[in-house]
């Protein structure tokens, strides 16, 4: 029992060390002052009301550290999520609550504000606070992101955002929805999992504005068209109902539309053509154009595959001939030096006769030139 406790303590210590080793000790001219393990805050203390949604997205661990340089301080909070999809969802959650933040090319998903930065590096979400954040982006924050790339999950980010129309989209209003808790907070059309996360659905929400018209667009992607059709019937019933189970007071007018495996729902404050026009702009699939880019370097052309098929077939034929001749030579040699001992052993053969004639079968007739008496 004592050894088991020691082993568990060792594993726990390794886990703490691993968590502390995620943030670099330094980057650029900044020197880290990591918080002690006992001083590390909990997710509830840092994220507040968003803690439950982060756990639903796939939160794994939290780490904080301060970095100092010539009297300046950067406070860094590192959220380790289950995968890049969860990190992207956490990024949209935080950014949608910070309207003063603007997009940045620092990373694929990055946003900068006067005193705050959000960066997604694989399955990591970095929340950095300090003074003059935009002026530190290219040198300081890029160095911090680079230090985490080797530890990050390299898998791809979700592509559901590609279905959102670009016209009228309010920057930073996207919210990637991964579970019922986030759904109830952002799009409470009904109670429970009315969207269909149990069937593999994923959704993204964004706000739109065109002149005086405003709308909130919810795009839901399902694994198959059949699943999408089934849920679309349920969503349409909620959208057309005069008394939905939990109506959204801010957007009482609801319009729904389905395109193959996509279901789009528009929430608008008043009836009008804008909701239908917005739904018609939802992008289905990928645009195919005449000026497609050149093939990726290293990609083989179809003549190479045809020549390779013939060459491979020829190699197989050559191998079959060589191996057949080799076995034939081996058999002749063995018969010459060990006749009747390795191959062609009459005593090891059993023959079933149909009894059509009274002539007995001599197994030596199969192997030797000498024949029995002619019939």
Protein Blocks (a to p, Z undefined) as FASTA:
>chain_A
ZZmmmmmmmmmmmmmmmmmmmpcfbecjbccddddfklpccfklmnmmmmmmmmmnopab
dcdddddeehiacdddddddfblklmmmmmmmmmmmmmkbccdfkbmbdcddfkbccdde
hjaccddddehklmmmmmmmmmmmmmmmmmpcfbdcdfklmmpcfehpaghiaccdfbfk
lmmmmmcfbgcjfnopmnopacddddddehjbccdddddddfbfklmmmmmmmmmmmmmp
mbdfbdcfklmbccdddehjaccddddfbdcfklmmmmmmpcghjaddfklccddehiac
fklmmmmmmmmmmmmmmmmmmmmmmmmmmmmmmmmmmghklgopfklpccddehlaccdc
dfklmmpmbdcddZZ
